Amino acid sequence: MDDDLFGPLLAIHAISGTIALVVAPLALVVKKGGRWHRFWGRAFFYAMLAVCVTAIISGITRPNILMALVALFSFHMAVSGYRALYQKSFHRGARPGALDLLIQSLAGLVNGGLFIWGVSHLLLGHRDGASIIFAAFGALGLFMVFLQVRRFFNARQDRNEWLFAHMIGFMGCYVATLSAFSAVNLEMIRPAWLQWLWPTFIGIPLITIVVRYFRDKVGEGKRSRILARARIK
């Protein structure tokens, strides 16, 4: 790709990533299901869409496969969180549509490729940062796909399971976005692979705590705006 085109593309990628980093916490702190929650949620989703598209183009043309695959890894969680808003009837026996199955199938292929590449290189003695990152993100991505598919076909799931899937998807995507930001800007962190993975080490326990909190809150029967009808349009 010509430098005259690559420069603006990289600028769009950086601006979109910055927007995503800023607006996601705003969606978390406002009342769930309300106007501003939907507004900031839409802003985050479309910012991540721009990040993913520009990362794929940049990763293919320059090339930087790690950049492209991590972008797909991140966006898969955002899409899963988004689609969860339309999956509120699974507890009544509804089943996923072709789009949902396609999303998870593609994510399984991408994350499976990440995992196999990383593990195979580690087994061959390549203890470089890329191998560790690929293996870790691939394993986490496959686990996310497993959770989604299990929810699709679990006839005895909680009626609010869509809510928890929405939260996990968007918060997980934010953790991945923070990982990319750290890798680009926090070069003082060593070893290099830790630049990518420290947000995951912190983020997974925090997501678990937040989801458990809302599970308990909903389970107690408390009225909450988080159960409001929400859409990203």
C-alpha positions as CSV (number, residue, x, y, z in Angstrom):
1,M,0.0,0.0,0.0
2,D,1.2,3.5,-0.9
3,D,2.4,5.6,2.1
4,D,-0.1,8.3,1.1
5,L,-2.9,5.8,1.8
6,F,-1.3,4.0,4.7
7,G,-0.9,7.1,6.8
8,P,-4.6,8.1,6.8
9,L,-5.5,4.5,7.4
10,L,-3.3,4.3,10.4
11,A,-4.6,7.6,11.7
12,I,-8.2,6.3,11.4
13,H,-7.1,3.1,13.3
14,A,-5.5,5.1,16.1
15,I,-8.4,7.6,16.4
16,S,-11.0,4.8,16.4
17,G,-9.0,2.9,19.1
18,T,-8.7,6.0,21.2
19,I,-12.5,6.6,21.0
20,A,-13.1,3.0,22.0
21,L,-10.8,3.3,25.0
22,V,-12.6,6.5,26.2
23,V,-16.2,5.7,25.6
24,A,-16.4,2.1,27.0
25,P,-15.9,3.2,30.6
26,L,-18.7,5.8,30.0
27,A,-21.1,3.1,29.0
28,L,-20.2,1.2,32.1
29,V,-20.8,4.0,34.6
30,V,-24.1,5.3,33.3
31,K,-27.5,3.7,34.0
32,K,-27.7,0.4,32.1
33,G,-30.3,0.3,29.4
34,G,-30.7,4.0,29.4
35,R,-30.2,6.5,26.6
36,W,-26.6,7.3,27.4
37,H,-25.7,3.7,27.9
38,R,-27.0,2.9,24.4
39,F,-25.3,6.0,23.0
40,W,-21.9,5.2,24.4
41,G,-22.3,1.5,23.6
42,R,-23.0,2.3,19.9
43,A,-20.0,4.6,19.8
44,F,-17.8,1.8,21.2
45,F,-19.1,-0.8,18.9
46,Y,-18.7,1.3,15.7
47,A,-15.3,2.5,16.9
48,M,-14.2,-1.2,17.2
49,L,-15.6,-1.9,13.8
50,A,-13.4,0.8,12.4
51,V,-10.4,-0.6,14.4
52,C,-11.0,-4.1,13.1
53,V,-11.4,-3.1,9.4
54,T,-8.3,-0.8,9.4
55,A,-6.3,-3.4,11.3
56,I,-7.1,-6.1,8.8
57,I,-6.3,-3.9,5.8
58,S,-3.0,-2.7,7.4
59,G,-2.1,-6.2,8.6
60,I,-2.5,-7.6,5.1
61,T,-0.8,-4.9,3.2
62,R,2.2,-4.2,5.4
63,P,2.0,-7.1,6.5
64,N,1.3,-7.5,10.3
65,I,-0.7,-10.7,10.8
66,L,-0.6,-10.3,14.6
67,M,-2.3,-6.9,14.3
68,A,-5.0,-8.3,12.0
69,L,-5.7,-11.4,14.0
70,V,-5.8,-9.6,17.4
71,A,-8.3,-7.1,15.9
72,L,-10.5,-10.0,14.8
73,F,-10.2,-11.6,18.2
74,S,-11.3,-8.3,19.8
75,F,-14.1,-7.7,17.4
76,H,-15.5,-11.2,17.9
77,M,-16.2,-10.3,21.5
78,A,-17.8,-7.0,20.6
79,V,-20.1,-8.7,18.0
80,S,-21.0,-11.5,20.5
81,G,-21.9,-8.9,23.1
82,Y,-23.9,-7.0,20.5
83,R,-25.8,-10.0,19.2
84,A,-26.7,-11.1,22.8
85,L,-29.2,-8.2,22.8
86,Y,-31.2,-10.0,20.2
87,Q,-31.0,-13.4,21.9
88,K,-33.4,-12.9,24.8
89,S,-35.6,-15.9,24.0
90,F,-33.1,-18.6,24.2
91,H,-34.4,-19.7,27.6
92,R,-37.7,-20.3,25.9
93,G,-36.3,-22.7,23.4
94,A,-35.3,-20.2,20.6
95,R,-32.2,-21.2,18.6
96,P,-29.5,-19.1,17.0
97,G,-29.8,-17.9,13.5
98,A,-27.5,-18.5,10.6
99,L,-25.7,-15.2,11.3
100,D,-24.8,-16.2,14.9
101,L,-23.6,-19.6,13.8
102,L,-21.5,-18.0,11.1
103,I,-19.9,-15.5,13.5
104,Q,-18.9,-18.2,16.0
105,S,-17.7,-20.6,13.3
106,L,-15.4,-17.9,11.8
107,A,-14.2,-17.0,15.3
108,G,-13.5,-20.6,16.0
109,L,-11.3,-20.8,12.9
110,V,-9.4,-17.6,13.6
111,N,-8.8,-18.4,17.3
112,G,-8.1,-22.0,16.5
113,G,-5.4,-20.8,14.1
114,L,-4.0,-18.5,16.7
115,F,-3.8,-21.2,19.3
116,I,-2.3,-23.8,17.0
117,W,0.3,-21.4,15.6
118,G,1.3,-20.3,19.1
119,V,1.4,-23.7,20.7
120,S,3.2,-25.3,17.8
121,H,6.0,-22.7,17.9
122,L,6.3,-23.0,21.7
123,L,6.7,-26.8,21.3
124,L,9.3,-26.2,18.7
125,G,11.3,-24.2,21.2
126,H,10.4,-20.7,20.0
127,R,9.9,-18.9,23.3
128,D,9.3,-15.5,21.6
129,G,6.6,-13.1,22.6
130,A,4.5,-13.7,19.5
131,S,4.2,-17.4,20.2
132,I,3.0,-16.7,23.8
133,I,0.6,-14.0,22.7
134,F,-0.9,-16.2,19.9
135,A,-1.3,-19.2,22.2
136,A,-2.9,-17.1,25.0
137,F,-5.3,-15.1,22.8
138,G,-6.2,-18.2,20.8
139,A,-7.0,-20.2,24.0
140,L,-9.1,-17.4,25.4
141,G,-10.9,-16.8,22.0
142,L,-11.7,-20.5,21.7
143,F,-13.1,-20.5,25.3
144,M,-15.3,-17.5,24.3
145,V,-16.6,-19.4,21.3
146,F,-17.3,-22.4,23.5
147,L,-19.3,-20.2,26.0
148,Q,-21.3,-18.7,23.1
149,V,-22.1,-22.1,21.5
150,R,-23.0,-23.7,24.8
151,R,-25.4,-20.8,25.5
152,F,-27.0,-21.2,22.1
153,F,-28.1,-24.8,22.8
154,N,-28.6,-24.8,26.6
155,A,-32.3,-25.3,27.1
156,R,-32.0,-24.7,30.8
157,Q,-30.2,-21.4,30.8
158,D,-31.1,-18.4,33.0
159,R,-33.7,-16.0,31.4
160,N,-31.1,-13.2,31.8
161,E,-28.2,-15.1,30.3
162,W,-28.3,-12.7,27.3
163,L,-27.5,-9.9,29.7
164,F,-24.4,-11.6,31.1
165,A,-23.3,-12.5,27.6
166,H,-23.7,-8.9,26.6
167,M,-21.5,-7.7,29.5
168,I,-18.8,-10.3,29.0
169,G,-18.6,-9.6,25.3
170,F,-18.2,-5.9,25.5
171,M,-16.0,-5.9,28.6
172,G,-13.8,-8.6,27.1
173,C,-13.5,-6.5,23.9
174,Y,-12.4,-3.5,26.0
175,V,-9.7,-5.6,27.7
176,A,-8.4,-6.7,24.3
177,T,-8.4,-3.1,23.1
178,L,-6.5,-2.0,26.2
179,S,-4.0,-4.8,25.4
180,A,-3.4,-3.4,21.9
181,F,-3.0,0.1,23.4
182,S,-0.5,-1.2,26.0
183,A,1.5,-3.0,23.3
184,V,1.9,0.1,21.2
185,N,2.4,2.7,24.0
186,L,3.8,1.0,27.1
187,E,7.1,-0.3,25.8
188,M,8.7,0.1,29.3
189,I,6.8,-3.1,30.4
190,R,9.0,-6.2,30.2
191,P,9.0,-8.9,29.0
192,A,7.4,-7.8,25.7
193,W,4.6,-10.4,25.9
194,L,3.5,-8.9,29.2
195,Q,2.7,-5.7,27.3
196,W,-0.1,-7.6,25.6
197,L,-1.3,-9.9,28.4
198,W,-1.3,-7.8,31.6
199,P,-4.8,-6.4,30.8
200,T,-6.1,-9.9,30.5
201,F,-4.6,-11.0,33.9
202,I,-6.4,-8.1,35.5
203,G,-9.5,-7.9,33.3
204,I,-10.7,-11.5,33.6
205,P,-11.0,-11.4,37.4
206,L,-12.7,-8.0,37.2
207,I,-15.2,-9.2,34.6
208,T,-15.9,-12.3,36.7
209,I,-16.6,-10.1,39.8
210,V,-18.9,-7.7,37.8
211,V,-20.9,-10.4,36.2
212,R,-21.3,-12.2,39.5
213,Y,-22.5,-9.0,41.1
214,F,-25.2,-8.5,38.5
215,R,-26.1,-12.2,38.7
216,D,-26.7,-11.8,42.4
217,K,-28.6,-8.5,41.9
218,V,-30.9,-9.9,39.3
219,G,-31.3,-13.2,41.3
220,E,-32.5,-11.2,44.3
221,G,-35.4,-9.8,42.1
222,K,-34.3,-6.2,42.4
223,R,-35.6,-3.9,39.7
224,S,-32.8,-2.5,37.6
225,R,-32.5,-0.4,34.5
226,I,-30.0,-3.0,33.2
227,L,-32.9,-5.1,32.3
228,A,-34.4,-2.4,30.0
229,R,-34.9,-3.2,26.4
230,A,-31.7,-2.3,24.7
231,R,-30.7,-2.2,21.0
232,I,-27.7,-0.9,19.1
233,K,-29.0,0.7,15.9
